């Protein structure tokens, strides 16, 4: 059973295409399933979080989407459509979960207001799609660039250059130059992906 994502890892992402991973999953290769879920776990998990679900509800939705993916994988005609399919299925799960939660709420007798409907946060789907493109572009960077970008932009608070230089075994004075090169590579990959 697949579990909710712990924390995105900058290195170790599979460089195989979705088509290859899906083909291997259909042949029963567990490592391909792991790689496929690793690739899309942040995309899937980010949607219920953006809808305001608790960590527990988000984990349940994540599990349900993974189970649907496993059940429907053989019917997926176009592997490039997988991210969109995952977004749509996850949105549907969020909608149904919200409805179930609202039905189960005990309402006060004098509460005459109808329950609020699920509203998609403004521009949420665009944001989710952009985040996935960013994850894909980052996974294509050299390992050192992935680590550098993660340390400087994804950790809170960002690490000081001194720590980054020490961990990456670089001269402290070269971090700015290396950062600029890595961001240029990231920008190129994002443009290639249509971001």
C-alpha positions in Angstrom: 0.0 0.0 0.0 1.3 3.5 -0.9 1.6 6.0 1.9 1.4 9.8 1.9 4.5 11.6 0.9 6.9 12.5 3.7 9.1 15.1 2.2 10.1 15.7 -1.4 13.6 14.5 -2.1 15.8 16.4 -4.4 17.8 13.4 -5.6 17.0 9.9 -6.7 14.1 10.8 -8.9 13.5 8.3 -11.7 14.6 9.6 -15.1 12.4 7.0 -16.9 9.4 8.3 -19.0 5.9 7.8 -17.8 5.3 5.5 -20.7 8.2 3.2 -19.6 7.1 3.3 -15.9 3.5 2.5 -16.8 4.7 -0.4 -19.1 6.8 -1.8 -16.3 4.0 -1.4 -13.7 1.7 -3.4 -16.0 4.4 -6.1 -16.1 4.3 -6.2 -12.2 7.6 -4.4 -11.5 7.2 -2.9 -8.0 10.1 -0.5 -8.5 8.3 1.1 -11.4 5.2 1.6 -9.3 7.4 3.2 -6.6 9.1 5.5 -9.1 5.7 6.5 -10.6 4.2 7.3 -7.3 7.4 9.2 -6.2 7.1 11.3 -9.4 3.5 12.3 -8.7 3.0 12.1 -5.0 3.5 15.8 -4.4 1.1 16.6 -7.2 -1.6 14.3 -5.8 -1.1 15.4 -2.2 -0.9 19.1 -2.9 -4.5 19.2 -4.2 -6.3 18.2 -1.0 -3.9 20.4 1.0 -4.8 23.3 -1.2 -8.5 22.6 -0.7 -7.9 22.9 3.1 -8.2 19.3 4.1 -6.4 18.1 7.2 -3.2 16.0 6.9 -5.2 12.9 7.7 -8.0 13.5 5.1 -5.3 14.4 2.6 -3.6 11.1 3.2 -6.9 9.3 2.8 -7.5 11.1 -0.5 -3.9 10.3 -1.6 -4.4 6.6 -0.9 -7.7 6.6 -2.8 -6.2 8.2 -5.8 -3.3 5.7 -5.8 -5.8 2.8 -5.6 -7.7 4.3 -8.6 -4.5 4.7 -10.5 -3.5 1.1 -9.8 -7.0 -0.1 -10.9 -7.1 2.1 -14.0 -3.5 2.0 -15.2 -4.1 -0.6 -17.9 -6.8 1.6 -19.4 -4.7 4.7 -19.6 -4.4 5.3 -23.4 -2.0 8.2 -23.4 0.8 8.2 -20.7 1.3 12.0 -21.3 -2.2 12.5 -20.0 -1.4 11.0 -16.6 -0.8 14.3 -14.7 -4.1 15.7 -15.9 -5.9 12.4 -15.1 -4.4 12.5 -11.6 -5.4 16.1 -11.1 -9.0 15.3 -12.2 -9.3 12.2 -10.1 -7.9 14.0 -7.0 -10.3 16.9 -7.5 -13.2 14.5 -7.7 -12.0 12.7 -4.5 -11.8 16.1 -2.8 -15.3 17.0 -3.9 -16.8 13.7 -2.7 -14.8 13.8 0.6 -16.1 17.3 1.3 -19.7 16.2 0.5 -19.3 13.2 2.9 -17.9 15.4 5.6 -20.8 17.9 5.2 -23.4 15.2 5.3 -21.9 13.8 8.6 -21.8 17.2 10.3 -24.2 17.5 13.1 -26.0 20.8 12.5 -27.6 23.0 15.2 -31.4 23.0 15.1 -31.5 26.7 14.5 -28.8 26.6 11.8 -30.9 27.4 8.7 -27.9 28.2 6.4 -27.3 25.5 3.8 -23.8 23.9 4.0 -21.1 25.6 2.0 -20.2 23.9 -1.2 -16.7 23.0 -2.2 -15.1 26.0 -3.9 -11.9 25.6 -5.7 -9.4 28.1 -4.5 -8.7 30.7 -7.1 -6.2 29.6 -9.7 -5.5 26.5 -7.7 -5.4 24.1 -10.7 -3.0 26.4 -12.5 -0.8 26.5 -9.5 -0.9 22.7 -9.1 0.0 22.2 -12.7 2.9 24.8 -12.5 4.2 23.1 -9.3 4.3 19.7 -11.2 6.1 21.2 -14.1 8.6 22.7 -11.6 9.1 19.2 -10.0 9.6 17.7 -13.4 12.1 20.3 -14.5 14.0 20.0 -11.1 14.3 16.3 -11.5 16.1 16.8 -14.9 18.8 18.9 -13.3 22.2 17.5 -12.3 22.1 16.2 -8.7 24.3 19.1 -7.4 21.8 21.6 -8.9 18.9 19.7 -7.4 20.5 19.8 -4.0 21.5 23.5 -4.2 18.0 24.6 -5.3 16.4 22.6 -2.6 18.7 24.0 0.1 18.3 27.6 -1.0 14.7 27.8 -2.1 12.7 24.9 -0.6 14.0 24.6 3.0 12.6 27.0 5.6 14.6 28.9 6.5 17.0 28.7 3.6 20.4 27.6 4.4 23.2 30.1 4.6 25.7 29.9 1.7 28.4 28.7 4.2 26.4 25.6 5.0 25.5 25.0 1.4 29.1 25.3 0.3 30.2 22.9 3.0 27.6 20.3 2.2 28.1 20.5 -1.5 31.9 20.7 -1.2 32.1 24.0 -3.0 34.0 27.1 -2.4 31.7 29.6 -0.6 32.5 32.3 -3.2 31.3 30.0 -6.0 27.8 29.5 -4.6 26.3 32.6 -6.3 27.8 31.6 -9.6 26.7 28.0 -9.3 23.2 29.1 -8.2 22.9 31.3 -11.3 23.9 28.4 -13.6 21.5 26.0 -11.9 18.7 28.5 -12.2 19.5 29.1 -15.9 19.3 25.3 -16.5 16.1 25.2 -14.6 14.6 28.0 -16.6 15.6 26.3 -19.9 13.9 23.1 -18.8 10.8 24.9 -17.6 10.6 26.7 -21.0 11.0 23.3 -22.8 8.1 21.9 -20.7 5.9 24.9 -21.7 6.0 26.8 -18.3 
